[in-house]
């Protein structure tokens, strides 16, 4: 009797293992990150990999190391390894088009995350936060928070020609204009200068130092991501001017920025949760592999836009978050 029970138990265990193995074989997802040398992208990769494994998928994850040629080779290699779906954060919007199109032609379901890709690319959908809508909300918050005040804005951007950065800054400035028109019947702000921070803390610090030299009377620092604004904040602290300046970012929701918002040292930022973006893409990829994804899915899938301020920061601040 004991042998029979043991045999049944072993058979059941083997059956479960076989089912799990079959499920993983049916769901093989490749994750191609343009770089992991930044907390935001690292958080995306961690979330995508974890969620895919939770769904029973086999995962291949590769770091493009900010090198277009390497990322192209990574994509080609994952296609050769038989991935059924590919989640890619492209290093270059045009440079990745041939690799993405080749993957799609090979039957791979391609999902782009965060960074935009050229319209010539053949992919299922782009998953990202809405840069323009987040920007509008942050800009409207700025208009309400500074009602009646003349604003002298130092703008810190990422890279020249970057579409994401352009969407973010124009979104904030549009929201600010609309908010001031609503509140005061006029727009009353000046962008006194634009610096380039390459999306990093150190870049933001250097850009702010240069802007401050030419414009010592700035009273608002607007950045295209939190990391650059946090760097700019450090530059102003070193110059003993941080108390006179309002800091805000069009995006991301970096935990250090959220803590600063909670502490009253930072105004607002747009919600661009890397974990949410990545997990959403994984869910869509799994549906596509299971044949359950609607054929008319939009080419862009947005997460819900939100301006994070002191009023709602506790909802989003997670001190153990990767980003």
Order of alpha helices (4+ residues) and beta strands (2+ residues): alpha-beta-alpha-beta-alpha-beta-alpha-beta-beta-alpha-beta-alpha-beta-alpha-beta-alpha-beta-alpha-beta-alpha-beta-beta-alpha
